[in-house]
Amino acid sequence: MSTYKPLHCELHDYLEIACLCGYTLDIELTDGQRLAARVITTRTSSMREEFLEVETTDGRQEIRLDHLLAIAPLDKSARFGRVVLGDE
C-alpha cells in the first residue's frame, strides 16, 4: 500500500457535512473509477489513515481519503457543490 497523504482540514469539512446530512455523493476516485454512494462516517485507522465509509447498492465499503479525487452531492438541497479533494 502507498504512503498515506492526509486530506487538508478545510476539505475534510465537506466530508463531515456530507456525513452529518446523510448526502448521497457522486464520488470520483484517483484511479478513474466513479460511484454514487450514501456517506455514513469517517474513521481513522490505527495506522493514522483516514477512510470514508459509504453505502452503495453493493453494500458498505471504505474508501481511503487520499484515493478521493472529487465529490459532488446528488441531493438537490445540498449545502455545497462539486469539491475537488485531490490533484486533477
N, C-alpha and C positions, 0 to 999 in steps of 0.2 A: 504494500500500500504506500502511496506517496505521502510526503510530509504534509501535514495539515496546515492550511493557511487560514487563520481566523477571519471572520467577516467583520467589517468595520461596524462599530456600535450603532451609528445612525442608520445603517442598512438593516441591522438586526431588529431595530424598532419596527420596521414594516412587517417582519415575520411575526413579531409579538402581537401587533394589531390584528393581523390576519387570524392568528390563533384565538385571540380573545373574542373576535367577531364570528368565528367559525366559517370564514370565507372558503369558497372553492376557488382554487387558483389554476391558471394556465402556467405550468412550470416548464421553463426551458433549462436544460442541463448543458453543461460544458461539452459533453460528448455528442451533442446534436439531438439527443432524444427530447421528446416533449410529452407531457402528460397533464391531464386535468385531475385534480385531487382536492379533497377537502382537508384542510390543515387541522391538526389536532393539538400538537405541542412541540416544543423544542426540548432537547436534553443534551447534557454534556456527559461524555463517557469518562471512564477512569483515566484514559489516555489524553484527556483535555480536548477531544474532538467534539464538535457540536453537530447535532443532527436535527432535521425537521421530520417529525412523524406525520405521515399523511395517510388518508384512506382513499383508495381508488376502487373501481369496480372489481379489481382482482384481490382486494383486501388491504390490510395495513402494510406499510413499508416505511423505512427510514432512509432519508437522503442526507448525506454529509453536506454541510452548508457550503463548503468550498467547491462542490460539484454543481451548485446552482449558478446559472448564467443570468436569468431574469425571472421575475414573477409578474403576473397580471391578474387581478381579481376578476372573476366571471360574474360576481354579484353586481347588479346594477346600482345598488346603494353604497358601494364600497367607498372608503374614505381616501383612497389613493388609486392611481392608475398603474401602468407598467413601470416596474422598477428594475434597473439593471444592477445585479449584485456582483457579477464577475466581469472579466475582460471580454468584450465583444470582438 
